[in-house]
Amino acid sequence: MIADLGDEQRELVANMLVAVKKFLAMQARGAASRYRPNLGRVLEKMQTELFPTPASRGGQMAKPAFKLVGPKRFLEWVDNYLEMGPLGLVKQYHLCGRYGERYGWEERQILMDFVYRYLSLEQPTIVSIRDDMEVEFAKINRGRIEAAGLDLADYKGIDLARVTKDFKEHMAARGVSLLTCPAIDLLRIEIRRLPPFDVVAARKGEEVALRFFHPSKGGVHGLVFPMERVEADDWKTHLHTLVMELPAIWHAISPELREAAPKKRCVFSAAICCTTRVIPAMTLALSTGASNTKQLLRMCLSDKTALARSLGCETPWEFRGTMGTFVIDEGSALLNAQTEFICTDLGIRLKSPQINTPQQRPKIERFFQTLDIKGLLRFSGRAFSNPQVRGKYESLARACVTVEELAALIVRFVVDVYHNLPHAGLGGETPRQRWLELTKKRAPTVPPGPNRIRRAFGETFPVVLQAQGIEIFGNWYRSPLTDHLFQKVPERDYKVTVDGEDLGAISLLVNGERKTVVGPKIMQGVSAAVWDAALADLRRQNQELQRLVKPVVHRAIEFAQKGDAETRKRLSILYRPKSRAELEAIRMRMNKTVRYREEPLKPQDAPIDVLARRIPVGTKAPPRDPVRELPSTSQPDVPAEKRTAAKPAGKPKSRTRAEKPQPQPPKKPTRKWVIKRT
């Protein structure tokens, strides 16, 4: 088809068509004929009228004009046009060349044997294969000459690998059929015709071929709402970091001491929303572990804006929601029983693609490359991806970044840079813009409440029920349920589930069901680490912790939270939730329970008189009021004024012994209380 031609070829055919139609029109009215001497003058006139030479502009050579051919070739254009139409004016270069097979079937068979030798783990080059093939052809030809009874010495100066056509015909006349070794160009053509998957699998291994040619390299398509599919993975950062806090005298110590500082490559774990490309969770640790995956799941369900603000980020980090599908690899740090249990409790589908196929998680793998190229490239001490790329760069000697600084760098880069840069996979939109756009149409699934999160991520501890409630982690948890159990049920040993990230309430296991028991309001949203820091500060300030008022505790927790916000610059995503062993150690260390007063103490307006409530005794004691005489049991009760007025004057009677009380009639038994029914 003419539409398959290039621009230059189509323009050439158009000019030829204009010239042919012009000639046919002149021939129809008798102004031109097919007589060649006269046709030459007509073609010169047509060249001047139809295709004039353009003038040059600005000293630059203009595009050359179309040149008409001679009368003989032009008449061929006319005949081809009258026979085939415009297609007859297209140059038939594809019909040129050799039609017959140059090499015989034996030569082709030997050629293909050496072509398949290219598929080897030794990765031979095409030149080496060509040399071996020439040796093989020369050996075959020598054998055929010897088999015909001819002397090889007569053909000593002849190349028996690439014999010429004349020598081949000469030997064929003597009854010897020789073979010609194909050229290296044909060898290259046949090698290029091999399936690419077979070439990579045979020369570099099956794993490399599966990774490179996997059909699902582009990821899962058809995702609609945010957090529908979340991919997570671990990555060992290409940066050596100092596993220590830089002291104030770092610049003053000797280079030998600096080199002796511990250095290590941290493990960075992250989760990415495949629909919007936002990063809802990430952790940084010194080694891989199941706690990293647990923290990723917890961060996907919570708001992390406070963490971002503590590091100076200007963009919120509010991406959260219940994931539809959580995709991880088959590593033990990611795929374990704890991860499966948490996903089952929260209603999250857990998927683990087959091993050695990172292209089934392309989004998270590409994010690690983006972080390495745009985030870690500017820091000294890079480890690079392999020794060949690193070269002679001394990574350990140039390490100068601490783990805390690396964590702060990653948070600032992800929250303020990555989320606000145009993404090629989103059609030029930023990840944050796509999140805001999709959440208006169809918001992600609402995260579970604190009770369900506590049951999924919490740790279980044995406790003893007391009259005041349940004491754990230095706090008392009490509810009408605990009062009922303490009064009605003889059992005292129970099990509770505590969330190390929120000590505001606990879950009490009663008859196979978990009941929520609320603690102090000040503990809502307070983690075990912050509470431990607050108690440590209180122990330093006051040794007596039995009677603390709430304002003091409030100030201590506020101090700990401020300290936590400041230390987030160092901890940031390095922080991981407390393990069961760590929580147990904190619990055993909190041996003194904090009890709160019902009413906070009010400040005194005046100095306190320490003897205000003394009881005066001895000679300095004031006279007491006269003792009143008890009324007689036989007389009715009379007011004291009337008894004094009715008493006759005279000598008072002496005090007599009190008479015995008269026996009282037995009281009627009380009736049993019954609910009155209306």
C-alpha positions as a printed Julia matrix, in Angstrom:
678×3 Matrix{Float64}:
   0.0     0.0     0.0
   1.11    3.53   -0.7
   0.25    4.4     2.92
   3.06    2.06    4.05
   5.69    4.15    2.24
   7.8     6.75    3.97
   7.3    10.49    3.59
  10.05   10.87    0.98
   8.78    7.95   -1.08
   5.2     9.24   -1.0
   6.35   12.72   -2.1
   8.35   11.14   -4.94
   5.32    9.15   -6.15
   3.16   12.29   -5.97
   5.59   14.25   -8.18
   5.8    11.39  -10.65
   1.98   11.23  -10.77
   1.77   14.99  -11.52
   4.24   14.66  -14.39
   2.52   11.6   -15.92
  -0.95   13.18  -15.77
   0.44   16.37  -17.36
   1.9    14.35  -20.26
  -1.32   12.38  -20.81
  -3.33   15.61  -20.91
  -0.92   17.16  -23.47
  -1.01   13.94  -25.53
  -4.82   13.98  -25.56
  -4.96   17.48  -27.09
  -2.02   16.78  -29.48
   0.6    18.96  -27.76
   2.92   15.97  -27.05
   3.66   12.51  -28.44
   5.68    9.41  -27.58
   8.31   10.26  -30.18
  11.5    10.43  -28.08
  13.3    13.37  -29.78
  10.22   15.53  -29.35
   9.47   14.11  -25.89
  12.84   15.32  -24.6
  11.92   18.97  -25.31
   8.48   18.45  -23.69
  10.07   17.06  -20.53
  12.42   20.06  -20.29
   9.44   22.41  -20.52
   7.52   20.39  -17.9
  10.56   20.53  -15.57
  10.61   24.34  -15.76
   6.87   24.76  -15.28
   6.11   22.06  -12.71
   9.33   21.76  -10.69
  11.3    25.05  -10.76
  14.56   25.3    -8.86
  13.92   27.05   -5.48
  16.05   30.04   -4.56
  18.37   29.82   -1.55
  17.55   31.9     1.52
  19.88   33.25    4.15
  22.88   31.59    2.66
  21.39   28.14    3.21
  20.95   25.67    0.4
  17.29   25.09   -0.47
  15.7    21.7    -0.8
  16.55   20.22   -4.21
  13.69   20.15   -6.73
  12.29   17.0    -8.27
  14.17   16.0   -11.45
  12.42   14.29  -14.35
  14.12   11.33  -16.03
  14.86   10.82  -19.72
  12.25   10.01  -22.43
  12.81    6.23  -22.29
  12.4     5.94  -18.5
   9.52    8.44  -18.51
   7.59    6.32  -21.04
   8.04    3.36  -18.64
   6.38    5.51  -15.92
   3.49    6.2   -18.27
   3.03    2.52  -19.19
   3.21    1.37  -15.54
   0.65    4.01  -14.55
  -1.74    3.0   -17.31
  -1.38   -0.66  -16.23
  -1.3    -0.49  -12.4
  -2.32    3.03  -11.51
  -0.29    4.96   -8.88
   1.2     1.7    -7.56
   3.02    1.33  -10.87
   5.05    4.44  -10.01
   6.41    2.9    -6.77
   9.98    1.63   -7.09
  10.03   -2.16   -6.79
  13.26   -2.54   -4.84
  11.86   -5.53   -2.93
  11.92   -7.56   -6.16
  15.69   -7.14   -6.52
  18.31   -9.58   -5.26
  19.03  -13.32   -5.34
  16.04  -15.65   -5.44
  17.74  -19.03   -5.16
  19.31  -20.57   -2.03
  23.04  -19.92   -1.93
  23.94  -22.74    0.46
  22.86  -26.35    0.27
  21.01  -28.36    2.87
  24.23  -29.83    4.31
  25.76  -26.4     4.76
  22.56  -25.08    6.32
  22.44  -28.01    8.74
  26.0   -27.47    9.93
  25.29  -23.73   10.19
  22.27  -24.29   12.45
  24.29  -26.63   14.69
  26.75  -23.81   15.36
  23.91  -21.29   15.74
  22.52  -23.29   18.67
  25.98  -23.35   20.26
  25.32  -19.67   20.96
  22.78  -20.8    23.59
  25.28  -21.68   26.29
  26.02  -20.46   29.8
  29.64  -19.89   28.73
  28.26  -17.07   26.54
  30.49  -17.58   23.49
  30.85  -14.7    21.04
  29.73  -14.83   17.41
  33.33  -14.44   16.2
  34.51  -17.47   18.18
  31.58  -19.52   16.86
  32.48  -18.47   13.28
  36.09  -19.63   13.82
  34.96  -23.01   15.12
  32.56  -23.37   12.18
  35.34  -22.7     9.66
  37.48  -25.35   11.33
  34.59  -27.82   11.07
  34.02  -27.11    7.34
  37.73  -27.43    6.57
  37.83  -30.77    8.39
  34.84  -32.1     6.4
  36.34  -31.0     3.07
  39.72  -32.6     3.87
  38.0   -35.83    4.72
  36.1   -35.88    1.44
  39.25  -35.19   -0.57
  41.12  -38.02    1.17
  38.12  -40.35    0.68
  38.27  -39.65   -3.09
  41.94  -40.79   -3.19
  43.37  -37.35   -3.9
  46.53  -35.95   -2.36
  45.99  -33.02    0.05
  49.43  -31.68   -0.78
  48.12  -30.59   -4.15
  45.65  -28.26   -2.43
  47.97  -26.92    0.24
  47.49  -23.22   -0.51
  43.72  -23.37   -0.85
  41.36  -22.39    1.97
  39.25  -25.53    2.35
  36.78  -23.78    4.68
  35.57  -21.08    2.26
  36.11  -22.59   -1.16
  35.34  -20.5    -4.22
  32.69  -21.32   -6.81
  35.26  -22.22   -9.48
  37.19  -24.57   -7.19
  33.96  -26.16   -6.07
  32.97  -26.86   -9.69
  36.49  -28.21  -10.43
  36.28  -30.66   -7.54
  32.75  -31.64   -8.48
  34.08  -32.64  -11.93
  36.55  -34.96  -10.15
  33.78  -36.52   -8.11
  34.3   -34.57   -4.87
  31.45  -32.51   -3.4
  32.87  -29.77   -1.21
  31.01  -27.5     1.24
  31.33  -23.74    1.63
  31.32  -22.2     5.11
  28.64  -19.48    5.37
  29.72  -15.92    6.02
  29.57  -14.36    9.48
  26.74  -12.07    8.4
  24.45  -15.04    7.81
  25.5   -16.46   11.18
  24.45  -13.19   12.87
  21.12  -13.18   11.02
  20.28  -16.71   12.13
  21.26  -15.95   15.73
  18.98  -12.9    15.75
  16.1   -15.12   14.66
  16.36  -17.17   17.86
  13.6   -16.53   20.43
  14.79  -13.85   22.89
  13.54  -15.85   25.88
  15.61  -18.87   24.83
  18.71  -16.72   24.38
  18.45  -15.07   27.83
  17.5   -18.33   29.59
  20.36  -20.28   27.99
  23.05  -17.61   28.43
  22.03  -15.96   31.74
  19.83  -18.49   33.5
  16.17  -19.27   33.83
  15.62  -16.91   36.8
  16.85  -13.91   34.82
  14.67  -14.88   31.86
  11.58  -15.36   34.03
  12.15  -12.0    35.68
  12.72  -10.17   32.39
  10.02  -11.78   30.25
   7.3   -12.24   32.86
   3.9   -11.4    31.29
   2.64   -9.43   34.33
   5.54   -7.0    34.38
   3.24   -3.99   34.28
   1.44   -4.96   37.48
  -2.26   -5.46   38.11
  -4.62   -3.35   36.01
  -8.17   -2.26   36.71
  -7.63   -0.85   40.22
 -10.4     1.6    41.16
 -10.25    2.89   44.74
  -7.33    3.76   47.03
  -5.75    1.04   49.2
  -7.34   -1.63   46.99
  -3.94   -3.28   46.49
  -0.93   -2.55   48.68
   2.51   -4.0    47.93
   5.21   -4.28   50.61
   8.83   -5.4    50.57
  12.19   -5.05   52.32
  15.22   -3.36   50.8
  18.77   -3.11   52.06
  19.73    0.51   51.59
  22.73    1.32   49.4
  24.21    3.55   52.1
  26.54    2.79   54.99
  25.37    4.58   58.15
  26.83    5.16   61.6
  25.04    3.09   64.22
  25.57    5.66   66.98
  24.64    9.15   68.08
  27.17   11.74   67.0
  28.81   13.22   70.11
  29.61   16.88   70.39
  33.34   16.14   70.01
  32.96   14.17   66.76
  34.95   16.73   64.77
  37.67   16.79   67.41
  38.39   13.05   67.64
  41.08   11.41   65.58
  40.42    9.8    62.19
  41.28    6.41   63.69
  38.41    6.69   66.18
  36.05    7.8    63.43
  36.92    4.77   61.33
  36.35    2.52   64.36
  32.74    3.74   64.72
  30.23    0.95   63.94
  28.8     1.15   60.42
  25.96   -0.85   58.94
  23.47   -0.87   56.06
  19.93   -0.51   57.35
  16.89   -2.44   56.14
  14.15   -0.21   54.76
  10.62   -1.63   54.59
   7.82    0.19   52.79
   4.27   -0.3    51.53
   2.81    1.42   48.44
  -0.76    1.88   47.26
  -0.82    0.61   43.65
  -3.8     2.81   42.75
  -2.44    6.19   43.85
   1.3     5.41   44.35
   1.31    6.97   47.83
   3.41    5.47   50.63
   1.11    4.78   53.61
   3.74    3.05   55.75
   7.5     2.57   56.02
  10.0     1.46   58.67
  13.75    1.55   59.08
  15.55   -1.09   61.15
  19.0    -2.59   61.55
  17.79   -6.05   60.48
  14.78   -7.77   58.99
  12.06   -9.19   61.22
   8.37   -9.85   61.61
   8.0    -6.69   63.72
   8.73   -4.58   60.62
   5.78   -6.1    58.76
   3.57   -5.69   61.83
   4.48   -2.01   62.01
   3.72   -1.58   58.29
   0.23   -2.99   58.8
  -0.32   -0.75   61.84
   0.84    2.4    60.02
  -1.47    1.66   57.06
  -4.41    1.91   59.46
  -3.41    5.11   61.29
  -2.73    8.78   60.61
   0.97    9.68   60.57
   0.68   13.45   60.3
   2.06   13.97   63.82
   5.21   12.05   62.89
   5.64   14.11   59.71
   5.07   17.4    61.58
   7.67   16.49   64.19
  10.28   16.24   61.43
   9.29   19.55   59.86
   7.28   18.19   56.93
   4.88   20.68   55.36
   2.62   18.09   53.7
   0.25   15.91   55.77
   0.82   12.18   55.89
  -2.8    11.14   56.37
  -3.0     8.19   53.94
  -4.74    5.34   55.74
  -7.47    2.76   55.26
  -8.2    -0.95   55.43
  -6.35   -2.62   52.58
  -8.18   -4.84   50.12
  -5.16   -6.99   49.26
  -1.76   -7.03   50.94
   0.93   -8.36   48.58
   4.32   -9.48   49.94
   7.11  -11.83   48.91
   7.87  -15.23   50.38
  10.58  -14.06   52.78
  10.2   -15.17   56.39
  10.31  -11.56   57.6
   7.18  -10.73   55.59
   5.31  -14.0    55.16
   4.85  -15.54   58.61
   2.12  -16.73   60.92
   1.82  -13.39   62.71
   1.21  -11.52   59.44
  -1.39  -14.06   58.33
  -3.2   -13.89   61.68
  -3.38  -10.07   61.64
  -4.63   -9.98   58.03
  -7.24  -12.62   58.85
  -8.51  -10.71   61.89
  -8.75   -7.45   59.94
 -10.37   -8.98   56.82
  -7.38   -8.29   54.54
  -6.57  -10.65   51.67
  -2.94  -11.76   51.82
  -1.16  -12.69   48.59
   2.38  -13.9    48.03
   3.54  -14.2    44.38
   5.91  -16.94   43.32
   9.55  -16.65   44.28
  12.09  -14.76   42.16
   9.4   -12.75   40.35
   9.75   -9.17   41.58
   7.89   -7.98   38.48
   4.69   -9.19   40.15
   5.32   -6.37   42.66
   6.63   -3.73   40.22
   5.33   -0.66   42.06
   7.29   -1.18   45.28
  10.4    -2.35   43.42
  10.39    0.81   41.3
   9.9     2.99   44.38
  13.12    1.62   45.89
  15.0     2.68   42.75
  13.43    6.14   42.95
  14.5     6.49   46.58
  18.01    5.34   45.76
  18.42    7.66   42.78
  16.72   10.81   44.09
  17.13   10.46   47.86
  20.37    8.63   48.73
  22.46    9.73   45.76
  23.58   12.97   47.42
  25.02   11.34   50.58
  28.53   10.08   51.13
  29.15    6.43   51.95
  27.02    4.85   49.22
  27.33    1.09   48.82
  26.02    0.96   45.21
  24.21   -2.05   43.79
  27.29   -4.19   43.01
  31.11   -4.02   43.19
  31.42   -3.35   39.46
  29.37   -0.17   39.75
  31.09    0.9    42.96
  34.6     0.57   41.49
  37.27    1.92   43.82
  34.88    4.04   45.87
  35.57    3.51   49.62
  32.08    3.29   51.07
  32.93    2.46   54.69
  35.6     5.13   54.96
  33.19    7.8    53.68
  30.21    6.86   55.89
  29.13    9.94   57.85
  25.31    9.7    58.14
  23.68    8.35   61.3
  20.64    6.1    61.32
  18.52    8.91   62.78
  19.57   11.31   60.04
  18.81    8.69   57.39
  15.35    8.12   58.86
  14.61   11.85   58.87
  15.86   12.15   55.29
  13.59    9.35   54.07
  10.51   10.8    55.78
  11.1    14.29   54.41
  11.79   12.94   50.92
   8.69   10.73   50.8
   6.2    13.14   52.4
   7.3    16.44   50.85
   9.06   15.41   47.63
   7.82   12.08   46.32
   4.13   12.67   47.08
   4.23   16.06   45.31
   6.17   15.17   42.16
   4.45   14.27   38.84
   4.37   10.49   38.38
   4.69    8.94   34.93
   2.51    6.0    35.95
  -0.31    8.4    36.88
  -0.31   10.32   33.62
   1.6    13.3    35.04
  -0.44   13.62   38.26
   1.21   13.61   41.66
   0.46   10.74   44.08
  -1.16   13.1    46.59
  -3.32   14.7    43.87
  -4.5    11.28   42.7
  -5.29   10.29   46.31
  -7.4    13.41   46.9
  -9.16   12.96   43.58
 -10.06    9.29   44.09
 -11.07    9.65   47.73
 -13.77   12.14   46.67
 -15.26    9.58   44.28
 -14.77    6.41   46.29
 -13.01    6.59   49.63
 -10.96    3.67   50.95
 -12.43    1.24   53.45
 -12.69    2.81   56.9
  -9.94    1.6    59.27
 -11.1    -0.62   62.14
 -11.84    0.88   65.54
  -9.47    0.9    68.51
 -11.01   -2.23   70.03
 -10.44   -4.3    66.91
  -6.95   -2.88   66.43
  -6.15   -3.76   70.04
  -7.3    -7.33   69.51
  -5.29   -7.65   66.3
  -2.02   -5.95   67.3
  -2.09   -6.22   71.11
  -0.27   -8.59   73.44
  -1.96  -10.81   76.05
  -0.92  -10.73   79.72
  -2.22  -12.51   82.84
  -3.64  -10.2    85.54
  -5.31  -10.47   88.95
  -8.67   -8.79   89.47
  -8.73   -6.55   92.56
 -11.31   -4.39   94.28
  -9.97   -1.28   92.55
 -10.05   -2.99   89.15
  -7.19   -4.28   87.03
  -3.7    -2.92   87.49
  -1.29   -3.16   84.54
   1.46   -0.9    83.24
   1.07    1.29   86.3
  -2.59    2.16   85.59
  -5.91    1.07   87.03
  -8.64   -0.08   84.64
 -12.12   -0.29   86.1
 -15.67   -0.63   84.81
 -19.04   -1.93   86.05
 -18.04   -5.29   84.58
 -14.96   -5.56   86.79
 -17.0    -4.62   89.86
 -19.58   -7.28   89.02
 -16.91   -9.92   88.47
 -15.17   -9.06   91.72
 -18.4    -9.28   93.72
 -20.19  -12.19   92.06
 -17.54  -14.4    90.46
 -14.98  -16.18   92.64
 -12.39  -16.26   89.89
  -9.58  -13.7    90.21
  -7.11  -14.64   87.47
  -7.89  -13.27   84.02
  -6.15  -12.43   80.77
  -6.13   -9.0    79.16
  -4.97   -7.75   75.76
  -3.01   -4.49   75.78
  -2.14   -2.36   72.78
   1.36   -1.0    73.25
   0.48    2.05   71.13
  -2.65    3.04   73.09
  -2.98    2.49   76.85
  -6.39    4.17   77.03
  -8.24    0.85   77.36
  -7.69   -2.89   77.57
  -9.64   -5.96   76.44
 -10.63   -8.38   79.22
 -11.24  -12.02   78.29
 -14.42  -13.24   80.02
 -16.03  -16.56   79.05
 -14.38  -16.51   75.64
 -15.44  -12.94   74.87
 -13.32   -9.82   75.04
 -14.8    -6.91   76.95
 -13.43   -3.39   76.81
 -12.3    -1.9    80.11
 -11.52    1.82   79.98
  -8.6     3.29   81.88
  -7.64    6.88   82.71
  -8.66    9.39   80.08
  -5.18   10.86   80.05
  -3.89    7.53   78.73
  -5.88    7.65   75.5
  -3.43    7.64   72.62
  -0.39    7.31   74.91
   2.02    4.53   73.98
   3.9     2.33   76.39
   7.19    3.99   75.45
   5.86    7.49   76.25
   4.29    6.3    79.5
   7.53    4.6    80.53
   9.43    7.82   79.9
   6.86    9.76   81.94
   7.16    7.37   84.89
  10.92    7.52   84.71
  10.72   11.3    84.94
   8.33   11.03   87.89
  10.62    8.61   89.68
  13.46   11.05   89.32
  11.41   13.93   90.7
   9.5    12.23   93.48
  10.2     8.94   95.18
   6.76    8.72   96.74
   4.33    7.78   93.95
   1.45    6.52   96.04
  -0.64    9.69   96.03
  -0.15   11.72   92.87
  -2.66   14.2    91.63
  -3.69   14.38   88.0
  -2.08   17.77   87.2
   1.34   16.39   88.1
   0.78   13.33   85.93
  -0.53   15.55   83.12
   2.6    17.63   83.19
   4.79   14.55   83.24
   3.03   12.99   80.27
   3.08   16.31   78.42
   6.81   16.52   79.09
   7.27   12.97   77.8
   5.19   13.67   74.71
   7.2    16.81   73.98
  10.35   14.79   74.42
   8.92   12.11   72.17
   8.11   14.72   69.5
  11.65   16.06   69.7
  13.24   12.62   69.64
  11.13   11.64   66.62
  13.69   13.55   64.62
  16.09   10.81   65.64
  13.66    7.94   66.04
  11.18    8.76   63.22
  10.49    5.59   61.28
  13.3     3.82   63.14
  10.82    3.35   65.97
   9.12   -0.01   66.07
   6.33   -1.22   68.38
   7.39   -2.85   71.62
   7.7    -6.62   71.44
   6.11   -8.89   74.02
   9.41   -9.33   75.86
   9.97   -5.56   76.0
   6.42   -4.92   77.2
   6.85   -7.57   79.88
  10.06   -5.89   81.06
   8.32   -2.5    81.27
   5.43   -4.05   83.12
   7.71   -5.66   85.72
   9.58   -2.38   86.13
   6.34   -0.5    86.88
   6.02   -2.05   90.37
   4.42    1.02   91.91
   0.89    1.77   90.88
  -0.28    5.34   90.36
  -3.61    6.13   92.0
  -5.52    9.31   91.3
  -7.49   11.46   93.69
 -11.1    12.16   92.95
 -10.58   15.9    93.54
  -7.35   17.7    92.66
  -5.65   19.49   95.56
  -6.43   23.19   95.74
  -3.7    25.68   96.64
  -3.93   27.27  100.16
  -4.77   30.97  100.47
  -2.9    31.4   103.79
  -0.18   29.58  105.71
  -1.3    26.29  107.2
  -1.63   26.2   111.03
  -0.21   22.83  112.02
  -1.85   23.09  115.52
  -5.27   24.1   114.26
  -6.86   20.76  115.2
  -5.1    20.13  118.5
  -7.02   18.85  121.52
  -6.12   20.93  124.63
  -5.6    18.85  127.79
  -4.3    19.48  131.26
  -4.64   22.62  133.4
  -4.78   24.9   130.37
  -7.78   23.15  128.98
 -10.93   25.35  128.96
 -13.84   24.33  131.19
 -16.17   21.89  129.57
 -19.92   22.27  129.39
 -21.91   20.66  132.23
 -22.91   17.11  131.57
 -26.58   16.78  130.88
 -28.57   14.2   132.68
 -30.14   11.54  130.52
 -33.95   11.56  130.56
 -35.73    8.83  132.42
 -37.12    6.02  130.34
 -40.41    6.1   132.32
 -41.15    9.72  131.54
 -41.92   11.05  128.11
 -39.38   13.15  126.36
 -39.71   16.77  127.46
 -37.67   19.65  126.2
 -34.87   20.79  128.44
 -36.42   24.25  129.05
 -39.69   22.8   130.29
 -37.96   20.29  132.52
 -35.88   23.05  134.11
 -38.93   25.25  134.74
 -41.04   22.47  136.24
 -38.4    21.33  138.68
 -39.28   22.38  142.31
 -36.88   24.49  144.25
 -34.96   23.0   147.07
 -32.14   20.62  147.7
 -31.36   18.56  144.71
 -31.9    14.86  145.0
 -28.92   12.66  145.17
 -28.08   10.63  142.07
 -29.72    7.27  142.27
 -29.01    4.11  140.39
 -30.72    3.86  137.05
 -33.72    1.64  136.94
 -33.76   -1.46  134.85
 -35.39   -1.04  131.45
 -38.75   -2.61  130.9
 -38.87   -5.55  128.5
 -40.02   -4.55  125.03
 -42.48   -6.56  122.96
 -40.92   -8.57  120.13
 -40.74   -6.84  116.8
 -42.64   -8.1   113.8
 -40.55   -9.83  111.15
 -39.86   -7.75  108.09
 -41.66   -8.68  104.93
 -39.79   -9.79  101.88
 -39.5    -7.03   99.33
 -41.38   -7.77   96.14
 -41.51   -5.73   92.95
 -44.83   -3.95   92.68
 -46.56   -4.84   89.47
 -48.85   -2.36   87.8
